[in-house]
Amino acid sequence: MKDGIDVLVHEVGPRDGLQSIQTIFPTDAKLEWIRAEAAAGVPQIQVGSFVPPKLLPQMADSADVVRQAIEIPGLTVSALVPNLRGAENGMAAGAHQIGVVLSVSEAHNYSNVKRSVQESLDGFSEIVAHRDAHPEYKDVVISGGLATAFGCTIDGPVKVADVMRVAEEYLKRGADRLSVADTVGYANPGQVKALFEELYRTVGTDVSVGAHFHDTRGLGLANAFAALEAGVRELDACLGGLGGCPYAPGATGNIVTEDLVFMLESMGLRTGIDLDALVACREIMERHLTDEPTHGAFATAGKPLGFQPATAA
């Protein structure tokens, strides 16, 4: 956790927000967006994904984006990878944090990365070994992602025991942190609180844990609050609520960064983010979109009378 903040808000828009939209977002526009959010105080941004360009043309410039984003003072730059090749490319580009994607659901994992869960875990071990074999990458944080942790559009319910098993395997294999995701928007607040409480009982409270929620059925912020109550202090979000898993038909995208920051600051939890400057970033993003809907209540309603951010309270 960075000094001066209580909750780390991890912006995932340039990756998760853009990966499934039709508009190809220019590299310069991505960097304008990233620089503006960093200037607004966003401490960490997931700027791209190292997947084959033929599968995801939107992310073809991820190496260029990472190389330029790491020059922004104070910004932690993260990137998502599906396998060793992606991790090698991400580390070579200079990403500070590598997020490895793995779905707890066997069917979803195979559909997404064409591997069984066990094969993905073995691949994760290869990524850690690659980092450890290269002294120049010693400070790279490797995050173990647990996608579909609350349910799956293919397999349906996902057992908590399966989530715990994968979490323990990640830590045995050298994960520096864990990221638990409601990839398809199935979670409810009671389920979220119970799962994270069980996770902390299983892996201990010294492990850095992040949470990633989608607002598919309108429970995104409620789920984020439930995660906070369970002890989570790192939350993913996307400017304007862009994005969403392509395997979740009808999904409305990720939780909205502006709404999340407002909720946290109004609760007295410091994010280090200037809300006015954050909302201004939407104009940069929307300028380069074509017929892509954006979401968010705070951007429409603004601050309530007398509102003070936690940093000024």
Stockholm file with secondary structure:
# STOCKHOLM 1.0

chainA/1-313         MKDGIDVLVHEVGPRDGLQSIQTIFPTDAKLEWIRAEAAAGVPQIQVGSFVPPKLLPQMADSADVVRQAIEIPGLTVSALVPNLRGAENGMAAGAHQIGVVLSVSEAHNYSNVKRSVQESLDGFSEIVAHRDAHPEYKDVVISGGLATAFGCTIDGPVKVADVMRVAEEYLKRGADRLSVADTVGYANPGQVKALFEELYRTVGTDVSVGAHFHDTRGLGLANAFAALEAGVRELDACLGGLGGCPYAPGATGNIVTEDLVFMLESMGLRTGIDLDALVACREIMERHLTDEPTHGAFATAGKPLGFQPATAA
#=GR chainA/1-313 SS CCTTCSSEEEECIIIIITTTCSSCCCHHHHHHHHHHHHHTTCCEEEEEECSCTTTCGGGTTHHHHHHHHTTSTTCEEEEEESSHHHHHHHHHHTCSEEEECCBSSHHHHHHHHSSCHHHHHHHHHHHHHHHHHCGGGTTCEEEEEEBTTTCBTTTBSCCHHHHHHHHHHHHHTTCSEEEEEETTSCCCHHHHHHHHHHHHHHHCSSSEEEEEEBCTTSCHHHHHHHHHHHTCCEEEEBGGGCCCCTTSTTCCCBCBHHHHHHHHHHTTCCCCCCHHHHHHHHHHHHHTCSSCCCCCSHHHHCCCTTCCCGGGC
#=GC SS_cons         CCTTCSSEEEECIIIIITTTCSSCCCHHHHHHHHHHHHHTTCCEEEEEECSCTTTCGGGTTHHHHHHHHTTSTTCEEEEEESSHHHHHHHHHHTCSEEEECCBSSHHHHHHHHSSCHHHHHHHHHHHHHHHHHCGGGTTCEEEEEEBTTTCBTTTBSCCHHHHHHHHHHHHHTTCSEEEEEETTSCCCHHHHHHHHHHHHHHHCSSSEEEEEEBCTTSCHHHHHHHHHHHTCCEEEEBGGGCCCCTTSTTCCCBCBHHHHHHHHHHTTCCCCCCHHHHHHHHHHHHHTCSSCCCCCSHHHHCCCTTCCCGGGC
//
